[in-house]
Amino acid sequence: MRLIIYGAGGIGCVLGAELFERGYDVLLIARGAHLHAIQTTGLHYETPHRAVTLKVPAVGHPSEVDFRDGDVVLMTMKSQHTLDALEELYKVAGDQIPVISGQNGVRNEAMALRRFAHVYGMLVHLPADFLEPGIVLMHSLRTLGIMDMGCYPRGVDDCVVDVMAALTDIGCSAEPVADIMRWKYAKLVFNLNNALAAVCPRGSNMNAIRDRLRQEGRTVLDAAGIDYASEAEVDARHGDLLENGKIRGVGRSGTSTLQSLKRGNTDSEIDYINGEIVQLGRLHGIATPANLVLQRLANGLARGVGEPNAMPPEDLSALIDRAAVAVTPDWFRRRDG
């Protein structure tokens, strides 16, 4: 098996580095200055325990890959880039190559299944930092991360077993899961905090807003009849596996959404996270003002409107309260009528 990691940023490069060090056949597909750094000076990979620079093979586009039997593609780009990436992969690899979505959100797998016969979902909890081209940090002190996987929409097959074995070998807690989307929907609710952590100052008390975001998420998932793992199940799965440490005295820089903004990205995955909840709310006539406001603000930050980590939680709460008055279930019913 060769694992082709497509969209190799933080998560993809952590896995690529660890697999490469263990002698696995791995290829990164990256872009821009990040790709140039990996190809010229190597991937600098650092953890709380070690720092190495690795000459991991990397290319810039699927058309540069000589695809062969045994290849598996792990997609780790942001969800807003998935559709274009799938189209480019389909053109050169055909529709039989296994495609794994190791991404936030719950729409990537369905996009892939329109084009590929063998699609998998992967649940990813891995504390990576990616702020500079060619440099990726991994802050976990013990287990590398939680990387469960299953067939989409359900089931387990030999590909799942083989990939989970490789990820277990490099130090992940990786389990085959037949109902993987149930766990990815639970991760979606967890990730609703990403936009909040990008908007409000670090260290401020955001708990009430976080709880409101997640309660809106659970409410619309329940209304839509979508099953998701409970908080108790998630807590039991996590246990004490994910303990973060410091690298050169510094902790993790923030969520993947905040890291994207710090790198100067001008687009955002928030439409596939908080926007997923907003869409479900609109479909089922349920107001989701907290997620709506965070969707607007995070997208604005990506466009250069405002600064990350600059809005006090009390100001954000006031915005959400005003949105709750303007956008109510009655408003949705009037629009539908």
N, C-alpha and C positions, 0 to 999 in steps of 0.2 A: 504494500500500500504506500502510495505517495500522497501526502496531504498538501494540497495547494491552497494557501491561505490568501484569499482574495479580499483586498481592502485592508492590508496589513498596517494598522495603526497601533494603538496601545495593546489591546487584547491580542490581536493577531501576531504582533511581534514578540510578546511574552511567550505565547505558545510556540511560535517558530523558533525562538532562541532555545527554549528548553528541549524541544524535540531534536533540533540540530545538535545540541550538545550531547544528547543521548544516542546519536547515530541514526536517527530516523531520516528517511527521505522526505524532505520538506522543501517547498518553493513558495516564496512570497510574491504577491502582486501588489505593488505599492505605486505611488505617484509623486511627481514633483520633486521638491528639495529632499524630501524624506527618502525617496527611491535613490536619488543621486548620492546621498550620504551613505546608504547601505551598500551601494555598488562600488563606491570609491574607497571609503575608509572602514566600512563594516558597520554592523549594528552594535552600538554600545548598549549593553544590557546590565542593569544593576538591581540588586536586591539588598535587604538588610544584612545579608551574609556574604555577598561577593559582587565583584564588578568584572565584566569580561567584554571584549570586543570580538564579534563573531562574523565571519564571512559567509553569512547565510545567503544562498542563491536567491536572487530577486530579479523580477522583470516588471515592466510597466503596463502590460496589457495582455489579456488572454491570447491574442494572436501571436505572441512571442513564445507560447508554451507548446512544446511537442507532446500533445496529449497521448496517453498510452493506457493499456488495460491496468486496472488497479488504482487509477487516480481517483481521489475524492476531493471535492472542492468545499472548503469551509469559508463561508462569507462572513466577514467581520466589519464591513463598512457600515456607515450610518444608514438608517432606513430610507432617507430621502434619495439615496444614491442607488438603491437596490434595483429599480426597474431598468435603468440604463446598463448597469453591470450585468444583469441577467441577459439582456439582449445581446451584449457583446460576447458573453460566454456561449450562448446558444449558437451564435454564428459559426464558431470555430470548434466547439466541443460536441455538438449534437445534443440530442435530448436524453441520452441514456446515462450520462455521467452523474454519479451521486452528488447532490447539492445539500449542504447543511447550512441552516441559518443560525449562526451564533450571534444574533443581534438582539437589541432591545426592540420592544414592540411585538405585535402579534399578526402583522399583515405580510411579512416577508415570505413566509412559507407558502401562502396562497398565491402570491405573485410567481413564485418559483414553480409551483405545480402546474401552472398554465403552460409551462415550457419544458419541464423536465419530469421524467417518469419516476425518479427516485429522489424524494425530498424528505429532509429530516429537520426537526427542531432541536435546538440546543439551548439549555438554560445556562447562563453564564453569570457567575459571581466571581469577579477577579479584580483586585484593587490595583489597576495599572495606572501609570502616569505617562502621558505623551504630550510634551510641550515644545520640544525642539526636534528638528529633523535628525533622524539617525540615532536618537537617544530615547530609550524606554526604561521606565522604572517599575518594579513590582514590589509592593510594600508588605505582602503577607509574610508573617513570621513562621508559620508552620505549613499548613496545606496551601498549595499553590492557588487553588480556587475550587469552586464547585462548578462542575461542567457536565450536568446530566443531559441525556440525549435519547430521542425516540423517533420513530417514523412519523411522518405527517400524512394523514391527520392522527393516526394512532398505530401502535404496534412496535415490535422490536424485531430486527433481523440481524444477519451476520455483519453487515456494515456497522451497525450500532455497537455490536459486541467488540469488533476489532478496534474501532475508534476509542471506545471507552477503555479498552485495555491499554492502548498507547498513552492516553492521557493519565490513567492511573499510574503508569510506569514513570511518568515525569513528575509525579507528586500531586496531581489533582485528586479530589474526591469526585469520581466520575461513575455514575450509575446508569444502566439502561432503564428507561422509563417509558412504559407503554402509552401513558396518557400525558405526554410532554406538554401539550398546549394548556392543560389545566394548571401546570406550574408556570408556564410563561405568562398566563393571565395574572397569576399572583405576583410575578415579577413586574408586570405592567403597573399594578397598584403600588408596589414598592417604589418604582421609578418616577411616580408622579411628583416626588420630592425633588427631582433633578432640576427642574426649572426654578423652583423656590430657592434652592441653594445657589443658583446663578444670579438671582435677582436681589436677595437680601444679604446684608453683611454677614460674614462668617462670625460665628460666636453669638449672634443675636438669638433671641428666643422665638423660634418659628414653629414650635410644637403645635399650637392651636391651628395654624394655617395648614400645616402638614396633615393633621388629623382630618381637617375639613376636605382637603384634596382627596384623601384616601377613602373617606366615607362617601363622597360623591362617586368615586370609582366603583366601590362595592354596590352602591345603590343601582347604578345603571347596568352593571353586569348582572345583578339579580333580575332586573326588569327585562333584560334581554335573554334570560335563561341560560347564561353562560356560566359554566362551572369553573371554579378556581380553587386552588389549595388554600386552606384556612391559615390564619396567622399561627395557630398552634402547630400545624403541620410544617410550615416554613421554619418556625423556630426550632422544631425538633430536627429538621434536615440540616440546618446550619450548625446547631450545637455550639461547640467552641472552635469550630474549624477556621473561622475567619478572624484572626487577630492581626491587626495591622501594626507594623513597626516603622521606625524612622530610617531614612537613608541619609547619611552624613548629617544627622541631627535634625532632619526635616521630615515631617509627615506628608501624607498624600495631599496633593494640591486641590482636590475637589472632585466633583462628579464629572462624568464624561461630557456632559453638556457645558459645564463651566470650562473645562479644558479646551473644548472646541472654540469657545469664545476667546480664550486667552491666546490661542494660536491664530486668531484673526479670521476664522471661518465666517463666511457671510451667509450661510444657510444653517438650518437647525433641524434636529430630529423630533422636535417637540410636537409637530403635527401628528406624529405617530405614537406619541405617549399621552400627554394631556389632551391633544387633539382627538385621540381615539375615544376618550371619555366624553368630550364635547359632542362628537358625532353620535355616539350611542344615546346621549341625553336628548339630542334633537330628534333622533328616530323614535324615541319612546316618550317624548313629552315631559322630560325631567330636566329641570334647571341645574346647570353645573357651573355656577358663577366663579368659583375658585379656580377651576381648571381653565375656564374661558379666559379669565384675566391673566393667568400665568402663561397660557398659550400666546396671547397677544404680546405680553411683555418680553418673553423669551425670543420670539420672532423679531420683535423690535430691536433687541440687543444685537441679534445677528446682523441686522441691517445698519447697525451703527447708531441707533436711537438710544441714548443713555449709556451709562456705564454699568458693568456687572458689579454685583455686591454693593449697590449704592442705595437701595430703597429700604427704609426702616420698616420692620414688620407691621407697625401700627398704621403706616401709610398704605401698605398693601392691603391690610384688613379693611380699611375704609373704602378702597377701590372695589374690593370684592363685595362689600355690603351694598354699595351703590349699584353694582351689576346685578346683585340678587333682587333688587327692587325693580330694575328695568327688564330683567329676563326671568320670567316666572313660567310655571307650567301653563297658566292661562294664556300667556303670550304665544307659546308654541301651539296651543289648541286654536287660537285665533288665526295664526298663520296657516295652519293646516286646513282650516275651514274656508 
